[in-house]
Amino acid sequence: MYRYFDPVASRRLIMTLALLAAISYAPVPAYAGVDAGKSAYEAGDYEKAQQEFTAPANSSDAEGQYWMGRLLDEG
């Protein structure tokens, strides 16, 4: 029996697998640093809070940027 090879379907399969691989290796936001930073901020340990907020803020995490801005705004 002759099987028909469809180059478009195989290209689609390869692109789908490549997309899934890229998504699975996407960076995950650093929530642990933000949570630890909020705890330090609320306890009054502003140096520790700044250390914890720096990495998430630099990696474009919106919550990390918010807390870093709040920390810097309030001094």
N, CA and C atoms as an extended XYZ file, in Angstrom:
225
Properties=species:S:1:pos:R:3:atomname:S:1:resname:S:1:resid:I:1 pbc="F F F"
N         0.836       -1.163        0.000 N   MET     1
C         0.000        0.000        0.000 CA  MET     1
C         0.893        1.242        0.000 C   MET     1
N         0.562        2.188       -0.810 N   TYR     2
C         1.341        3.411       -0.961 CA  TYR     2
C         0.812        4.467        0.020 C   TYR     2
N         1.728        5.058        0.784 N   ARG     3
C         1.344        6.129        1.704 CA  ARG     3
C         1.791        7.458        1.118 C   ARG     3
N         0.913        8.413        1.229 N   TYR     4
C         1.200        9.742        0.703 CA  TYR     4
C         1.913       10.566        1.774 C   TYR     4
N         3.049       11.121        1.413 N   PHE     5
C         3.807       11.971        2.327 CA  PHE     5
C         3.375       13.414        2.114 C   PHE     5
N         2.865       14.033        3.162 N   ASP     6
C         2.396       15.411        3.074 CA  ASP     6
C         3.425       16.321        3.737 C   ASP     6
N         4.228       17.056        2.971 N   PRO     7
C         5.247       17.911        3.563 CA  PRO     7
C         4.671       19.054        4.399 C   PRO     7
N         3.500       19.516        4.073 N   VAL     8
C         2.877       20.597        4.841 CA  VAL     8
C         2.497       20.095        6.226 C   VAL     8
N         1.930       18.903        6.304 N   ALA     9
C         1.532       18.348        7.596 CA  ALA     9
C         2.756       18.062        8.468 C   ALA     9
N         3.826       17.568        7.867 N   SER    10
C         5.025       17.292        8.656 CA  SER    10
C         5.670       18.597        9.128 C   SER    10
N         5.635       19.620        8.300 N   ARG    11
C         6.161       20.922        8.699 CA  ARG    11
C         5.335       21.499        9.849 C   ARG    11
N         4.021       21.329        9.776 N   ARG    12
C         3.140       21.782       10.847 CA  ARG    12
C         3.442       21.056       12.156 C   ARG    12
N         3.675       19.765       12.078 N   LEU    13
C         4.002       18.973       13.260 CA  LEU    13
C         5.314       19.438       13.873 C   LEU    13
N         6.309       19.681       13.060 N   ILE    14
C         7.608       20.150       13.554 CA  ILE    14
C         7.470       21.518       14.206 C   ILE    14
N         6.715       22.415       13.597 N   MET    15
C         6.529       23.746       14.166 CA  MET    15
C         5.756       23.681       15.485 C   MET    15
N         4.772       22.812       15.572 N   THR    16
C         4.008       22.648       16.803 CA  THR    16
C         4.899       22.125       17.922 C   THR    16
N         5.708       21.135       17.620 N   LEU    17
C         6.627       20.591       18.627 CA  LEU    17
C         7.661       21.630       19.057 C   LEU    17
N         8.151       22.424       18.128 N   ALA    18
C         9.113       23.473       18.468 CA  ALA    18
C         8.458       24.527       19.358 C   ALA    18
N         7.216       24.882       19.065 N   LEU    19
C         6.495       25.855       19.887 CA  LEU    19
C         6.262       25.320       21.296 C   LEU    19
N         5.876       24.071       21.412 N   LEU    20
C         5.675       23.472       22.728 CA  LEU    20
C         6.976       23.423       23.523 C   LEU    20
N         8.070       23.128       22.862 N   ALA    21
C         9.372       23.105       23.540 CA  ALA    21
C         9.751       24.503       24.014 C   ALA    21
N         9.512       25.507       23.191 N   ALA    22
C         9.847       26.885       23.577 CA  ALA    22
C         8.998       27.348       24.753 C   ALA    22
N         7.735       26.995       24.758 N   ILE    23
C         6.857       27.393       25.860 CA  ILE    23
C         7.258       26.703       27.154 C   ILE    23
N         7.653       25.458       27.073 N   SER    24
C         7.999       24.728       28.295 CA  SER    24
C         9.281       25.256       28.937 C   SER    24
N        10.126       25.913       28.174 N   TYR    25
C        11.363       26.476       28.718 CA  TYR    25
C        11.263       27.976       28.995 C   TYR    25
N        10.068       28.534       28.928 N   ALA    26
C         9.883       29.964       29.175 CA  ALA    26
C        10.169       30.272       30.646 C   ALA    26
N        10.735       31.447       30.922 N   PRO    27
C        11.033       31.793       32.310 CA  PRO    27
C         9.754       31.956       33.129 C   PRO    27
N         9.845       31.562       34.379 N   VAL    28
C         8.727       31.651       35.302 CA  VAL    28
C         8.966       32.851       36.216 C   VAL    28
N         7.959       33.679       36.470 N   PRO    29
C         8.152       34.818       37.365 CA  PRO    29
C         8.629       34.379       38.744 C   PRO    29
N         9.407       35.237       39.372 N   ALA    30
C        10.002       34.911       40.664 CA  ALA    30
C         9.080       35.329       41.797 C   ALA    30
N         8.052       34.525       42.052 N   TYR    31
C         7.092       34.864       43.098 CA  TYR    31
C         7.676       34.708       44.492 C   TYR    31
N         8.620       33.780       44.661 N   ALA    32
C         9.202       33.575       45.989 CA  ALA    32
C         9.906       34.841       46.463 C   ALA    32
N        10.631       35.522       45.578 N   GLY    33
C        11.318       36.740       45.951 CA  GLY    33
C        10.357       37.851       46.325 C   GLY    33
N         9.242       37.942       45.616 N   VAL    34
C         8.257       38.982       45.902 CA  VAL    34
C         7.601       38.718       47.249 C   VAL    34
N         7.237       37.473       47.506 N   ASP    35
C         6.604       37.144       48.788 CA  ASP    35
C         7.550       37.388       49.953 C   ASP    35
N         8.797       36.982       49.799 N   ALA    36
C         9.784       37.220       50.863 CA  ALA    36
C        10.040       38.714       51.030 C   ALA    36
N        10.048       39.442       49.935 N   GLY    37
C        10.245       40.884       49.995 CA  GLY    37
C         9.098       41.592       50.693 C   GLY    37
N         7.856       41.148       50.411 N   LYS    38
C         6.699       41.747       51.083 CA  LYS    38
C         6.753       41.493       52.588 C   LYS    38
N         7.159       40.277       52.973 N   SER    39
C         7.267       39.966       54.404 CA  SER    39
C         8.321       40.837       55.070 C   SER    39
N         9.463       40.994       54.397 N   ALA    40
C        10.527       41.836       54.946 CA  ALA    40
C        10.091       43.297       55.004 C   ALA    40
N         9.382       43.752       53.985 N   TYR    41
C         8.895       45.132       53.942 CA  TYR    41
C         7.933       45.400       55.096 C   TYR    41
N         7.009       44.483       55.310 N   GLU    42
C         6.029       44.655       56.379 CA  GLU    42
C         6.669       44.577       57.765 C   GLU    42
N         7.806       43.843       57.863 N   ALA    43
C         8.513       43.740       59.137 CA  ALA    43
C         9.443       44.926       59.367 C   ALA    43
N         9.607       45.781       58.351 N   GLY    44
C        10.470       46.947       58.488 CA  GLY    44
C        11.914       46.705       58.100 C   GLY    44
N        12.213       45.530       57.550 N   ASP    45
C        13.573       45.207       57.100 CA  ASP    45
C        13.690       45.606       55.629 C   ASP    45
N        13.930       46.904       55.400 N   TYR    46
C        13.894       47.448       54.045 CA  TYR    46
C        15.088       47.030       53.196 C   TYR    46
N        16.222       46.788       53.800 N   GLU    47
C        17.388       46.310       53.035 CA  GLU    47
C        17.120       44.914       52.476 C   GLU    47
N        16.569       44.046       53.310 N   LYS    48
C        16.229       42.687       52.866 CA  LYS    48
C        15.140       42.748       51.794 C   LYS    48
N        14.164       43.632       51.983 N   ALA    49
C        13.094       43.778       51.003 CA  ALA    49
C        13.654       44.222       49.650 C   ALA    49
N        14.591       45.153       49.673 N   GLN    50
C        15.187       45.614       48.416 CA  GLN    50
C        15.949       44.477       47.737 C   GLN    50
N        16.661       43.679       48.502 N   GLN    51
C        17.377       42.539       47.917 CA  GLN    51
C        16.403       41.564       47.266 C   GLN    51
N        15.282       41.326       47.934 N   GLU    52
C        14.303       40.368       47.410 CA  GLU    52
C        13.552       40.899       46.193 C   GLU    52
N        13.286       42.194       46.154 N   PHE    53
C        12.531       42.776       45.035 CA  PHE    53
C        13.389       43.026       43.800 C   PHE    53
N        14.705       43.091       43.962 N   THR    54
C        15.582       43.454       42.845 CA  THR    54
C        15.501       42.464       41.688 C   THR    54
N        15.637       41.171       41.959 N   ALA    55
C        15.629       40.175       40.879 CA  ALA    55
C        14.296       40.141       40.132 C   ALA    55
N        13.153       40.059       40.832 N   PRO    56
C        11.884       40.059       40.084 CA  PRO    56
C        11.663       41.365       39.309 C   PRO    56
N        12.040       42.493       39.895 N   ALA    57
C        11.846       43.775       39.206 CA  ALA    57
C        12.711       43.845       37.951 C   ALA    57
N        13.928       43.350       38.021 N   ASN    58
C        14.813       43.368       36.848 CA  ASN    58
C        14.378       42.388       35.770 C   ASN    58
N        13.620       41.352       36.154 N   SER    59
C        13.150       40.382       35.161 CA  SER    59
C        11.743       40.720       34.656 C   SER    59
N        11.343       41.981       34.818 N   SER    60
C        10.075       42.511       34.295 CA  SER    60
C         8.846       41.902       34.953 C   SER    60
N         8.966       41.443       36.191 N   ASP    61
C         7.809       40.966       36.934 CA  ASP    61
C         7.056       42.185       37.462 C   ASP    61
N         5.799       42.329       37.065 N   ALA    62
C         5.035       43.532       37.392 CA  ALA    62
C         4.884       43.726       38.897 C   ALA    62
N         4.632       42.654       39.629 N   GLU    63
C         4.460       42.788       41.073 CA  GLU    63
C         5.781       43.176       41.740 C   GLU    63
N         6.885       42.588       41.265 N   GLY    64
C         8.192       42.956       41.797 CA  GLY    64
C         8.523       44.420       41.522 C   GLY    64
N         8.166       44.894       40.329 N   GLN    65
C         8.402       46.291       39.990 CA  GLN    65
C         7.539       47.222       40.836 C   GLN    65
N         6.299       46.807       41.090 N   TYR    66
C         5.416       47.623       41.916 CA  TYR    66
C         5.998       47.788       43.317 C   TYR    66
N         6.393       46.677       43.932 N   TRP    67
C         6.901       46.746       45.300 CA  TRP    67
C         8.237       47.466       45.369 C   TRP    67
N         9.072       47.307       44.352 N   MET    68
C        10.341       48.032       44.332 CA  MET    68
C        10.075       49.534       44.217 C   MET    68
N         9.129       49.905       43.375 N   GLY    69
C         8.774       51.312       43.248 CA  GLY    69
C         8.192       51.873       44.523 C   GLY    69
N         7.361       51.091       45.180 N   ARG    70
C         6.784       51.532       46.454 CA  ARG    70
C         7.855       51.702       47.517 C   ARG    70
N         8.797       50.758       47.535 N   LEU    71
C         9.898       50.841       48.494 CA  LEU    71
C        10.743       52.084       48.241 C   LEU    71
N        11.067       52.346       46.979 N   LEU    72
C        11.893       53.508       46.653 CA  LEU    72
C        11.129       54.816       46.824 C   LEU    72
N         9.832       54.794       46.590 N   ASP    73
C         9.035       56.004       46.742 CA  ASP    73
C         8.920       56.428       48.206 C   ASP    73
N         8.773       55.453       49.075 N   GLU    74
C         8.605       55.760       50.492 CA  GLU    74
C         9.928       55.941       51.231 C   GLU    74
N        11.015       55.607       50.552 N   GLY    75
C        12.328       55.799       51.157 CA  GLY    75
C        12.652       54.702       52.065 C   GLY    75
